[in-house]
Amino acid sequence: MMALPESNNAAVHADEPQHQDNPGNRRIADDYGGSAPGAVEDRDQSGGCKEPVQAVEDWPAFSTLSDLNGAAAGTTKSSAVTEPKEIEFHEIADIWSLLGDAELALLAANIKQHGLLDPICLYEGKILDGRNRYRACAIAGVEPVTRLFGGSYEAAVEFALAVNRDRRHADPSMRAAAAHFAQTKLGSRLKAEAKEQQESQGTRGVEGGRGKKKPLGNALPKGLADGRKTDAKLAAAAGTNREYVRSARKLEEKRPDLLLEVKAGKVTIPRATRKMRDDEADAKRKAKPKPPSSVPDPDLRLGEFQQVLADVPDGSIDLILTDPPYPQKFLSLWTALAIFAKRVLKPTGMLAAMSGQTHLPEVYVRLGEHLIYRWTMTYLIAGRANVQHQRKVTTQWKPVLVYGPTKRRFHDVVKSDAEDKRYHDWGQSESGMLALLQQLADTGAVVLDPFLGGGTTGIAANEHKCTFIGAESVRATYEAACARLL
């Protein structure tokens, strides 16, 4: 959720006093306008800049993140206004994503109200840190204040990683993507600088035996340019682990589009990796020629199941296997489902419906008004646990409510091998639905899902060689299911 900034001061922490007119300051993304960790901010008691405009030379240069400590001490403030000019972005700054339009507008409004509290850092005449502050200043009509970074290229890379890792709402995946981009996009410059430094300073053992010089060879000083240390150093600078950096590299090799989503904070590295593997598996499955099958094509229908499945004959369905929506506003659908199931199920047929736990007592009541309760199965969920904040519970299972006669014997625990939200935000995995189907129906059974969603039940029915009927009320979801099943 995007926080509405009260100030572009980014150096406020929970254990520090806050100004009364800008409480609860928070950073937003790349350069939320505040100082780097440990930096000395120069502002008046109101939280704004003492002088809205500063010439570049009035701020002392610094070479590392730690050099920011006390950097403003002894500086003279000047009211000289620099001539406005467009400043280019340095290639190093591109390792982090820019703010979106909405967040940039909030930052601009904040700077317009409070002034620019953290100077924009320049390196080699270009913006190293502060691209979003610079853009926001242009929108707000505020002359940007700048400061020079005087360190090496390698130090500039480490600075850009370190100063932003704590400034933005960056999870470990975003940090790993930034570290990876630093390595791949800037690696050649890092190596060239390291080699130049080596050649100018020499290396240990340059003087060979009997006064003969040995060639420098390809040895480079240890640092970001050292391939053996790169992952660990970049990961440390970005505040993440090197395994994530390596995973980011694999994503760029196979799915650079997913890595860009990681960099923008839209998806985590584990989820992107899982999607990449799932997509590869889908592609392999689609590439295989379909063998002749005696199972008819799925019967898929668009609309509310009460209407579009009204022509399903009485007593014609062996199993209704479904995952209805869980929120309270959909509870009435459980009553409609029970009435529908009572009509269309065979005398030996069963309803198996997955449910959330929050409203489970009322779900039992609604189904029990029309059907005979048989059992509650346990569906174990793979991947991250689901947190129910209101109830203060972390859960990794779902109840599957079974109604119908006691003719068939089944095991009451099934397991999903992986989380799968590719086709629907509430979707279940193919492995989990197939495991349920194998417990509750024989090959050749007629299976129906009135809440089709992404079509996973249909995939499982086809795998188990069952006739399948499904209904979905949302057109876009229905079309996605058709593309997957037909």
C-alpha positions in Angstrom: 0.0 0.0 0.0 1.4 3.4 -0.9 1.9 5.6 2.1 1.0 9.3 1.9 4.2 11.2 2.8 4.0 14.0 5.4 7.6 15.1 4.6 10.3 14.0 2.2 12.6 13.7 5.2 13.7 10.1 5.2 16.0 10.0 8.3 13.2 9.7 10.9 13.3 6.4 12.8 11.1 5.0 15.5 13.5 5.9 18.3 14.1 9.5 17.1 12.0 12.6 17.9 9.8 13.7 15.1 8.8 17.2 14.1 5.2 18.0 15.1 4.2 19.3 11.7 5.4 16.1 9.9 4.8 13.1 12.1 5.3 9.5 10.9 7.6 10.3 8.0 8.1 7.4 5.7 10.1 6.8 2.5 8.5 6.0 -0.8 10.5 3.9 -3.2 13.8 5.1 -4.8 14.7 8.4 -3.3 12.0 9.4 -0.9 13.8 12.7 -0.3 15.6 11.9 2.9 19.2 11.5 4.1 21.2 8.4 3.9 21.6 6.3 7.0 23.9 8.1 9.4 23.7 11.4 7.4 23.6 14.8 9.0 20.6 16.7 7.8 20.7 20.5 7.6 17.3 21.8 8.2 15.5 24.3 10.5 13.2 23.5 13.3 10.2 23.3 11.0 11.6 20.4 9.1 12.3 22.3 5.9 15.5 23.5 4.3 17.1 26.6 5.7 17.8 27.7 2.2 15.7 26.3 -0.7 18.5 26.7 -3.2 22.2 25.8 -2.8 25.0 26.0 -5.4 26.7 22.7 -6.0 30.1 23.9 -4.7 28.5 24.9 -1.3 28.1 21.3 -0.3 31.3 19.3 0.4 32.0 16.3 -1.8 32.0 12.8 -0.2 33.4 9.5 -1.3 31.6 6.9 0.7 28.4 6.4 2.6 30.1 6.9 5.9 31.6 10.2 4.6 28.2 11.7 4.8 28.5 11.9 8.6 29.3 15.4 9.4 29.6 16.4 5.8 27.7 19.6 6.4 29.8 20.7 9.3 31.5 24.0 8.7 29.9 24.6 5.3 28.8 28.0 4.3 25.3 28.5 3.1 24.8 30.6 0.0 21.7 32.1 -1.5 23.2 32.0 -5.0 20.8 30.5 -7.4 22.3 28.1 -10.0 20.9 28.4 -13.5 18.3 25.7 -14.0 19.5 23.0 -16.4 18.6 19.4 -17.1 20.9 16.9 -15.5 21.3 13.4 -16.9 20.9 10.2 -14.9 24.0 8.2 -14.2 24.0 4.6 -15.4 24.6 3.5 -11.8 21.3 5.0 -10.7 19.4 2.8 -13.2 19.9 -0.3 -11.0 16.8 0.8 -9.1 13.4 1.4 -10.6 11.8 4.9 -10.8 8.6 5.8 -9.0 5.3 5.5 -10.8 3.3 8.6 -11.7 1.1 8.5 -8.6 3.9 8.1 -6.1 5.9 10.8 -7.9 3.0 13.2 -7.7 2.9 12.6 -3.9 6.6 13.2 -3.6 6.3 16.4 -5.6 3.5 17.7 -3.4 5.6 16.9 -0.3 8.6 18.7 -1.6 6.5 21.7 -2.6 5.2 21.9 1.0 8.4 21.1 2.9 11.2 21.9 0.5 13.9 19.4 -0.6 15.5 18.0 2.6 18.1 15.7 1.1 20.5 17.0 -1.7 20.6 15.2 -4.9 24.0 13.3 -5.3 26.0 13.9 -8.5 28.8 11.7 -9.9 30.6 12.4 -13.0 28.2 15.3 -13.6 25.2 13.0 -13.6 22.6 12.1 -11.0 23.8 9.1 -8.9 21.1 9.2 -6.3 18.0 11.4 -6.3 16.4 10.8 -9.7 12.9 10.9 -8.2 13.6 13.9 -6.0 15.0 15.7 -9.1 11.8 14.8 -11.2 9.6 15.8 -8.2 11.4 19.2 -7.9 10.7 19.9 -11.6 7.0 19.2 -11.0 6.9 21.2 -7.8 8.9 24.1 -9.2 11.6 23.8 -6.6 15.2 24.3 -7.5 17.1 21.1 -6.7 20.0 21.2 -4.2 22.9 19.0 -5.2 26.0 17.4 -3.6 29.0 15.8 -5.3 30.1 12.2 -4.8 33.9 12.1 -5.2 34.7 8.4 -4.7 35.6 5.7 -7.2 33.2 4.0 -9.6 33.1 0.9 -7.4 32.4 3.1 -4.3 29.6 4.8 -6.3 28.0 1.5 -7.0 28.2 0.4 -3.4 26.8 3.8 -2.3 23.9 3.6 -4.7 23.0 0.1 -3.5 23.4 0.8 0.2 21.7 4.2 0.4 18.6 2.9 -1.4 18.3 -0.4 0.3 17.1 1.2 3.5 15.4 4.2 1.9 12.8 2.4 -0.2 10.2 -0.2 0.7 12.5 -2.8 -0.9 12.1 -6.5 -0.1 15.1 -8.9 -0.4 14.0 -9.7 -4.0 14.1 -6.1 -5.1 17.5 -5.7 -3.5 18.8 -8.8 -5.2 17.5 -7.6 -8.6 19.3 -4.2 -8.0 22.5 -6.1 -7.1 22.2 -8.2 -10.2 21.7 -5.2 -12.5 24.7 -3.6 -10.9 26.8 -6.6 -11.8 25.6 -7.2 -15.3 25.1 -3.6 -16.5 28.2 -2.1 -14.8 30.6 -5.1 -14.6 32.7 -4.1 -17.6 33.3 -0.6 -16.2 34.1 -2.0 -12.8 36.7 -4.4 -14.3 38.2 -1.7 -16.4 38.6 0.6 -13.5 40.1 -2.2 -11.3 42.6 -3.1 -14.0 43.6 0.5 -14.5 44.2 0.8 -10.8 46.3 -2.4 -10.8 48.4 -1.2 -13.7 49.0 2.1 -12.0 49.9 0.7 -8.6 51.4 -2.6 -9.6 50.8 -5.9 -7.8 52.7 -7.9 -5.3 55.4 -10.0 -7.0 55.7 -7.7 -10.1 59.4 -7.9 -9.7 60.4 -11.4 -10.9 63.6 -13.3 -10.1 66.9 -11.9 -11.2 65.5 -8.4 -11.8 63.0 -9.5 -14.5 59.5 -8.1 -14.4 56.6 -10.6 -14.6 53.6 -9.7 -16.7 50.5 -8.4 -14.9 48.3 -11.0 -16.5 44.6 -11.0 -15.8 44.8 -10.7 -12.0 42.6 -8.0 -10.6 42.3 -6.5 -7.1 39.6 -8.0 -5.0 36.4 -5.9 -5.0 33.2 -5.7 -7.0 35.3 -6.5 -10.1 36.5 -9.8 -8.6 34.1 -12.4 -10.1 34.6 -14.8 -7.2 33.5 -12.1 -4.7 30.9 -10.2 -6.8 27.7 -12.0 -5.7 28.6 -11.8 -2.0 29.8 -8.2 -2.1 26.9 -6.9 -4.1 24.4 -8.8 -2.0 25.9 -7.4 1.1 25.9 -3.9 -0.3 22.2 -4.3 -1.3 21.3 -5.9 2.0 20.2 -9.3 0.6 21.7 -12.8 0.2 23.8 -14.0 -2.7 21.5 -16.9 -3.5 18.8 -14.4 -4.4 21.4 -12.6 -6.6 22.1 -15.8 -8.4 18.4 -16.5 -8.8 18.0 -13.1 -10.3 20.7 -13.9 -12.9 18.9 -17.1 -13.8 15.7 -15.2 -14.3 17.3 -12.7 -16.6 18.8 -15.6 -18.7 15.4 -17.2 -19.2 12.7 -14.6 -18.4 14.0 -11.0 -18.3 10.4 -9.8 -18.3 9.9 -11.5 -14.9 13.1 -9.9 -13.5 11.9 -6.5 -14.5 8.7 -7.2 -12.4 10.9 -8.2 -9.5 13.0 -5.0 -9.8 9.7 -3.0 -9.8 8.5 -4.8 -6.7 5.6 -6.4 -8.4 6.6 -10.0 -7.6 9.2 -11.8 -5.4 12.1 -13.9 -6.8 10.6 -17.2 -5.4 7.2 -16.4 -7.0 8.8 -15.3 -10.3 11.0 -18.5 -10.4 7.9 -20.6 -9.7 6.0 -18.9 -12.5 9.0 -19.4 -14.9 9.0 -23.2 -14.1 5.2 -23.4 -14.4 5.2 -21.7 -17.8 8.0 -24.0 -19.0 5.9 -27.0 -17.9 2.8 -25.6 -19.7 4.8 -25.1 -22.8 6.1 -28.6 -22.8 2.6 -30.0 -22.2 1.1 -27.9 -25.0 3.9 -29.0 -27.4 3.1 -32.7 -26.9 0.6 -34.0 -29.4 -2.7 -34.9 -27.7 -3.3 -38.7 -27.9 -6.8 -39.9 -29.0 -9.1 -39.8 -26.0 -12.5 -41.3 -25.3 -13.2 -38.5 -22.9 -15.5 -35.8 -24.4 -14.3 -32.2 -24.5 -15.1 -30.2 -21.4 -18.5 -28.5 -21.4 -17.7 -24.9 -20.2 -20.4 -22.3 -19.7 -20.3 -18.5 -19.0 -22.7 -17.2 -16.3 -24.0 -17.8 -12.8 -24.2 -21.5 -12.3 -27.8 -21.4 -11.1 -28.8 -20.2 -14.6 -26.3 -21.7 -17.0 -26.4 -25.2 -15.4 -30.2 -25.3 -15.0 -30.4 -27.8 -17.9 -28.1 -30.4 -16.2 -30.3 -33.4 -15.7 -31.4 -34.5 -12.2 -29.3 -37.3 -10.7 -26.6 -37.2 -13.5 -23.4 -36.0 -11.7 -21.0 -38.3 -9.8 -19.0 -35.6 -8.1 -19.2 -31.8 -7.6 -15.6 -30.8 -6.8 -15.4 -27.1 -6.3 -13.7 -24.2 -4.5 -16.4 -21.4 -3.9 -15.4 -17.9 -2.8 -14.8 -17.6 0.9 -15.7 -13.9 1.9 -18.8 -13.3 3.9 -20.6 -11.5 1.1 -20.7 -14.8 -0.9 -22.2 -17.0 1.9 -25.6 -17.1 0.1 -23.9 -19.0 -2.7 -23.4 -22.0 -0.3 -27.1 -22.3 0.1 -27.6 -22.2 -3.7 -24.8 -24.8 -4.1 -26.5 -27.1 -1.7 -29.8 -26.9 -3.4 -28.2 -27.4 -6.8 -26.1 -30.4 -5.6 -29.2 -32.1 -4.1 -30.9 -32.0 -7.5 -28.1 -33.0 -9.9 -26.1 -35.6 -7.8 -26.6 -39.3 -8.4 -27.8 -41.3 -5.4 -24.1 -42.4 -4.9 -22.8 -38.9 -5.8 -20.9 -36.5 -3.5 -20.2 -32.8 -3.1 -16.6 -31.9 -2.1 -16.3 -28.2 -1.5 -13.2 -26.4 -0.3 -13.8 -23.7 2.2 -12.0 -21.1 4.3 -12.1 -21.4 8.1 -13.4 -17.9 9.1 -17.1 -18.6 8.2 -16.9 -22.4 8.4 -19.7 -22.8 11.1 -22.2 -21.0 8.9 -21.1 -22.9 5.8 -21.8 -26.2 7.6 -25.3 -24.9 8.5 -26.1 -23.8 5.0 -25.0 -27.1 3.4 -26.5 -29.2 6.1 -30.0 -27.8 5.5 -30.1 -29.7 2.1 -27.4 -32.4 2.2 -26.2 -35.2 4.4 -22.8 -34.4 6.0 -20.1 -37.1 5.4 -16.7 -35.8 6.5 -14.2 -32.9 6.5 -11.0 -33.6 4.6 -7.7 -31.8 5.1 -6.1 -30.1 2.1 -2.4 -29.3 2.9 -1.2 -26.2 1.1 2.4 -25.9 -0.2 4.3 -22.6 -0.2 3.7 -19.6 2.1 1.3 -19.9 5.0 -1.9 -17.9 4.9 -2.2 -15.4 7.7 -5.7 -14.6 9.1 -4.9 -11.3 10.8 -8.3 -10.8 12.5 -8.2 -14.2 14.1 -4.4 -14.1 14.7 -3.9 -17.5 13.1 -1.3 -18.7 10.5 -2.7 -21.7 8.6 -1.4 -24.0 5.9 -4.5 -26.2 5.3 -8.0 -25.9 4.0 -11.1 -27.9 5.0 -12.8 -29.8 2.2 -16.4 -30.5 3.2 -17.8 -33.8 1.9 -21.5 -34.4 1.7 -23.2 -37.5 0.4 -23.6 -41.3 1.0 -21.0 -43.5 2.7 -20.6 -45.8 -0.3 -17.0 -44.9 -1.2 -13.9 -45.2 1.0 -11.3 -42.4 0.9 -8.3 -41.1 2.7 -9.1 -37.7 4.4 -5.7 -35.9 3.9 -4.5 -34.7 0.5 -1.5 -32.5 -0.3 -0.8 -29.8 -2.9 2.7 -30.0 -4.3 2.9 -26.3 -5.1 1.1 -23.0 -4.9 -0.4 -22.0 -8.2 -2.0 -18.7 -8.8 -1.2 -18.4 -12.5 -4.8 -18.6 -13.7 -6.8 -17.1 -10.8 -5.9 -15.3 -7.6 -7.9 -17.9 -5.6 -6.8 -20.8 -7.7 -5.5 -24.2 -6.4 -2.8 -26.4 -7.9 -3.3 -29.1 -10.4 -1.6 -31.6 -8.1 -3.9 -30.8 -5.2 -7.1 -31.0 -7.2 -6.0 -34.2 -8.9 -5.3 -35.7 -5.5 -8.8 -34.9 -4.3 -10.4 -36.2 -7.5 -8.5 -39.5 -7.3 -9.8 -40.0 -3.7 -13.4 -39.2 -4.5 -14.2 -40.4 -8.0 -13.4 -43.2 -10.4 -12.1 -42.9 -13.9 -14.9 -42.1 -16.3 -17.0 -40.3 -13.7 -19.0 -37.1 -14.5 -17.4 -34.2 -12.6 -18.9 -30.7 -12.3 -17.4 -27.5 -11.0 -19.9 -24.6 -10.7 -17.1 -22.2 -9.7 -14.7 -22.9 -12.5 -12.2 -20.1 -12.0 -9.0 -20.8 -13.9 -10.1 -24.3 -14.9 -7.8 -26.4 -12.6 -10.6 -28.8 -11.8 -11.1 -29.4 -15.5 -7.4 -30.1 -16.0 -7.6 -32.6 -13.1 -10.7 -34.2 -14.6 -9.1 -34.6 -18.0 -6.0 -36.2 -16.3 -8.3 -38.6 -14.5 -10.2 -39.3 -17.7 -13.5 -37.9 -16.4 -16.3 -36.1 -18.2 -16.2 -32.5 -17.1 -18.8 -29.6 -16.8 -17.9 -26.2 -15.5 -19.4 -22.7 -15.1 -17.7 -19.3 -14.5 -19.5 -16.0 -14.1 -16.6 -13.6 -14.9 -16.0 -13.4 -18.7 -12.2 -12.8 -18.5 -11.7 -15.7 -16.2 -14.0 -17.9 -18.3 -12.0 -17.1 -21.5 -8.7 -17.9 -19.7 -10.2 -21.2 -18.6 -11.4 -22.0 -22.2 -7.9 -21.2 -23.6 -6.5 -23.6 -21.1 -8.9 -26.5 -21.4 -10.2 -26.4 -25.0 
